[in-house]
Amino acid sequence: MRERLRDLVDANGGPTVVAAGSHLPKSTLDKYMGGHSEPPATRLARIAAFCGSTSDWIISGKPASHPIAVAPVSGTDVALIPRWNVEVSAGLGRENYHQPPAGQVPIARSLLASLNVDEKHAHFVTAAGDSMLETIADGDSVLVNTADQVVTREGIYVVAIGERALIKRVQIVASMNAVRLISDNARYEPEIAQLNDHNFRVIGRARLVLRVL
């Protein structure tokens, strides 16, 4: 098992990348790879899922019952994007942004480039609640581009209103010098936010959603 785990980690960007993507300390992953301790089933499953493999394959070499596509990622192509301890749409304060990041999420630089996102202006937050279903689900990780803090077109943005951090579809209402904050879930009514309201701020535009099935 140790050899298969080591080979899998090396093929997916190395220990630093895989540890971050599996939400494990690198020192813990190093112990697993060195055979100094056995990973619990839940942690092994997280490592396998990030690497596009299965726990069965790592343990026994048994292939998955269905083929799994593994995208080749080199260490130089991987950016480690900070993950902030902020739950958008859950009413948590934006002051959380002044705390250190809760972790890092590895993502291919080529993917960021295709989204026109500079890694220096990127971070992940966690969606909470059902107001943006079916586009964004509770618990999804959302990539935010903080270079987009002026709404020039309709899109999904993370905004702050007072102490509330929200993720909403934003539509310009030019006649009112305002924006309409729309939930994709029709059970929620739209809100109007005045652009000159000092309590209103655009944090950035949502560009990508990561979801664990």
Secondary structure as GFF3:
##gff-version 3
##sequence-region A 1 213
A	DSSP	alpha_helix	2	11	.	.	.	ID=ss1
A	DSSP	alpha_helix	15	21	.	.	.	ID=ss2
A	DSSP	alpha_helix	26	34	.	.	.	ID=ss3
A	DSSP	alpha_helix	41	50	.	.	.	ID=ss4
A	DSSP	alpha_helix	55	60	.	.	.	ID=ss5
A	DSSP	three_ten_helix	75	77	.	.	.	ID=ss6
A	DSSP	beta_strand	78	88	.	.	.	ID=ss7
A	DSSP	three_ten_helix	94	98	.	.	.	ID=ss8
A	DSSP	beta_strand	103	108	.	.	.	ID=ss9
A	DSSP	alpha_helix	109	114	.	.	.	ID=ss10
A	DSSP	three_ten_helix	119	121	.	.	.	ID=ss11
A	DSSP	beta_strand	122	127	.	.	.	ID=ss12
A	DSSP	beta_strand	141	145	.	.	.	ID=ss13
A	DSSP	beta_strand	155	161	.	.	.	ID=ss14
A	DSSP	beta_strand	164	173	.	.	.	ID=ss15
A	DSSP	three_ten_helix	174	176	.	.	.	ID=ss16
A	DSSP	beta_strand	178	182	.	.	.	ID=ss17
A	DSSP	beta_strand	191	194	.	.	.	ID=ss18
A	DSSP	beta_strand	200	210	.	.	.	ID=ss19
###
